[in-house]
């Protein structure tokens, strides 16, 4: 078929239509580039041009929400790519969460992120879509309580507060959601085409579907509702980690579901097809193949991903951020492998 431009390719993919080739988009945290809007904008646009990605997921340091409410973070000078760490739990009791004040979506650290949104829009010159990274309200609250990524007890702070005072938790989550809704409206008004919202630790290992429906989903949906009201056309729900509750997200009003399909504890891409109706984003193993494999290993995984989905309704990319260096030659292998499959 005739060659599509990047926007046409993405729109056809999310509509489940035939494409000239599957779109590709990669994302990864590089913390030293996420400290300023200038640095992250430069990195995002450089990677987009260098690897021929079909759209951009605008990365952001995961601390900026807490910073907006006044939480204190430190950076490890010995590890320039290390994530900022909360100095001490900012929300120590359910009452602390309930007393959180609402913030304007263009206040402080939110305004800093909006600069990056504006500059990425200007740099793309309308040739491709881009989405802004968000945590969902439940995850924002949990992180401000002191939850640390990857810890075996990462979900414990929130679970403990829910057990102590669920009403206070709901009050705090409502405030965080109102702030995130306002921020989301600013994101779309400033040029982004959607949001990429991640669920972080809320999997079958730490939570259950009923709890997520009550403390997660109802607040997530308000964020997506705001994005759609502002005209977003490319919203992405990232279902993070392994042993995921994929069916909880089946009716989310998003165009794409992103998840780690290469993890043996998660559904395969073909299995996910039977659960969710949205386009899928994944297929590349960010744990080993991307950082440690060869370009041939990456190309083989691209082919497997496309074989499994028949090259339809799939965006080729990582299952999550690698949080480590991925060789340039491995990233350069992605788009040519897709092109070869569709040739």
N, C-alpha and C positions, 0 to 999 in steps of 0.2 A: 504494500500500500504506500501511498505518498507519505513523505516525511512530515511529521507533525512538529509544531513548535512546543516548547516546554509546557506552557499552560494548557494547550490542547491535549497533550499527552496525559497530563495529570487529571484533567477533567474527564477524559474518556476512561481512564483507569477507575476512578471512583464511581463512574456510572456503569461499570462492568462491560464496557464496549471494547471492540478490537482496537489495538494500538499498533503503531509502527515498531515500537519496542517498549518494554516495561520501563517506567521511570525509576530513577535511583536517587537516594538521598542518604547521606551519612551524617552521624552526629557523635560527638565525644566531648567530654569535659577536658579542658586545658585551663586549669584554674588561674594561671598567671595572665591569661588573656581575658579573664572575666572580671577583672578588678575595675575596668573603666569602659565606658561606651566606645571610646576611640579604638581601644585594643580589640575588643570583641567584634566590632564592625569590620575592621581590617582583616581579621582572621576569617570571619564568615564569608566575606566576598572573595578573598583569595582562594579559599578552598572550593568555593562554588565554581570559579573560573578554571582552577587548576584541574579539577577532577570531572568537570562537566556534569555536576549534579543538576537534577531537574527542578529542584526548589531548595529552600534553605530552612532549616530548623535553627532559629536564633537561640543560641545557648545563653545561659545566665547563671551566675553563682547561686547556689541554693540557699544562701544566707540572707538574700536581700529582703525577704519578707520580714524575718525577725529584726533585721536592722531598722526597718521602717517603724516598728513598734518600740524600738529602743534597746533591743537585746545586744549584748556585747560579744564580739567575735575576735579571735586571734588567728593570725596566719603563721605557719611554721616557716621561718626564714631558711631552714635547711632543706625544705621541700617546696620549690617554687610551683609545682603542680599539685600540691596538696590542697584539699578543700578547707575553707575557713571553719574553725571549730568554735562552738558556743563555749564561752568562758565558764558559765554556770547556768543551770536551768533558769529560764526567764519566767516561766509559768510553773509555780511550785505547788499550787493547790487549785481545786476546781474554782474557787472564788477568784483567783487571779485570772483564770480564763474568762470567767463571766464578766469581769470588770474591764476587759480590753476595750479601748475606745475605737470607734470607727475612724478610718483614715480616708482621705481623698485619694483617688487612684492616680493622681499626678503629684503626690507628696513625696519629697525626699528621695529615697532609693528607687521608688517607682518612677519618678521623673527621670532619673539616670537611665533606667531601662528604656524609657520612651525615647530618649535621644538615640539609642542604638536602633530602635524600631524605625525612626525617621531616616537615619543615615543608611540603613540597609535598603529601605525603599528607594532612596535617591540613587544608591549604587546599582541596584538592579535595573533601573530605568524601565520598569514595567514589563520586563521580558520573562519573568518567572514569579511564582508565588513564594511567600515565606510565612512561617508560623512562629509564634512566640512561645517560649517555654514557661509553663506554670506548674507548681505543685497544687494538688487539690486542698481544700480547706482542712480536711482531717489530717493530712500530712504536715501542713504548715503548723498547726497546733501541736502536733506530736513532736516536731523538731524543736519548737520553742520550749517544750517541756524537758528537753535534754536528750531525746532519742538520737542515737548515733548510727549512721548508715552501716549496715552489715552486722551490727551486734546481735547476738542470739536473742536478746531481750529488747530489740528495737521497738516493738509495739507496746511494751509494758507501761510506759508512762501514760499513754492515752487509755489503755485498758483499765489501769488503776483508777484514773479519774472518772471514767464512766461508771465503774463499780461504786465509787464514793458518792457521786452527785451527777447523775445523767442530765438533770435539768440545767445545771450550771454549764455543763459541756455543750449542750444545745445552744445556750445563750451565746457562749463564746464562739462557737462555730458559725452562728448566724452573723455575728459581727465580722468575722474574718471573711465570710462569703460576701457580705455587702461591700466590703473593701475590694475584694477580688473582682466582683462584678463591675465596680466603677473602673478599676484598673483595666479590665478587659475591654470595656467600652473605649477607653483611651487608646488601647493597643490597636483596635480595628480602625478607629478614626484617624490614627497616625500612620496608617498604611499597611499594617499586617493583614493577611488574608484569612487568618484563623489563629487558634491557640492549640498548643500541644500540652495537654494536661496529664500529669502522671499520678498514679495511685500509690506509688512506693510500696510499703511493706504489707499492705492489706491483702493477704493471700489466705488460702485454707490453712497454712501453717500457723497463722497468728490470729485469725478472725473467722467469722462465719458469715454466710450470705445475709441473714437477718440483721446482724449488727451493721454490716456495710450498707444495707438498704436504709437503715435508720440514721447512721452517723456519717455516712459517706455520700451515697448516691443522691439524696434529696438536695444536698448542697452543690454537688458537681453539676447537676442539671441546671441550676440557676445561672452558673457561669456560662454554660453553653447557650442557654436561652439569651443571655445578654449579647454574646458574640453573634448569634444569628440575627438578632434584632438590629445589630449594627451593620449587617451585610456580609458576615464571614462566609466564605465558600469552601474553606479547607480546615475543618476542625479535626483534631486527632486525639483520641484517647489512648494513652500509653498504659497498658496493663503490666505493671512492673513485676520483676522477680520470677520465681518458679512456684509451681503448684497453684496457679492463678485461678481465680473465680471468673472465668471468661464469660459465662452465661449471664452474670450480673450486668455486663456491659452491652449485651446484645441489642437492647433497645435505646442505647444512648443516641442522641441526635447529632452524630458525628459522621464524617465522610470516611474516616480511616481508623482502624484498630491496629496499634503497634504493640508487639509483644515479642518475647524471646522464643521463637518457634523452634530453635535448635536445641533447647534445653529438654532433656528426656522426661522431665517432670511436668512439662507443658504439652498442650495439644500440638500436633503437627499442623502444618498449613492446611493440608487436606481435611484434617479433623476440625479445624477452626471453621472451615467453610460450612460445616454442618451446624455451627453454633451461632455465628454472627453473619449479618448480611453486608456489612461494610467492607470496603477494600481493606486489604491486609498490608502491613509494612513489616518486613523482617526478612529472615532467611539466611542472614550471615552471622556467624558465631563470633561475637565480640570478646569472648573469654579466651579462646585459644587460636582459632583460625586467622582472624584478622591481625592480632598482634604478634603471633608466633609462627604462622604458616608462611607458605610461599605464594607468589602470584598465581601459580597453577592450582594451589589448594583453594584460593579464593574463587578462581574461575570455575572450579569443579562445584563449589557450593552454590554459585550463581546458577549453574545449569540445573542442579538438583532442585533449587527453589522454583525455577521456571517450569521444570518438568512436572513438579507436584501441583502447580496451579495452572498448567497449560498456558502460562504467560498472560493470564487474564486476571484483572482485579488485584494485582500485586505491585507493591512498591518495594524494590530491592534495597535492603539496608540492614543495619545491625539490629539485634534484638533489644539492645539497651546501650548505654554509654560504656565504653571499655574502661574509662578512668586510667588509662595507660597509653603509652606511645604505640601507634600503629604505623608501620613503615609506609612511606609514600608509594613504593612500587606495588604494595598490596591494594591500596586505594585506587591507583591508576588501572588496576586490572578489572575493576568492576564493570564499568560501562562497555569496554570492548567485548567482555564476555556476554553481556546482554545483547549487544548488537550481533554477535556471532550466532547466538541462539535463534534470533529472529530472522537471520539472513536466509 
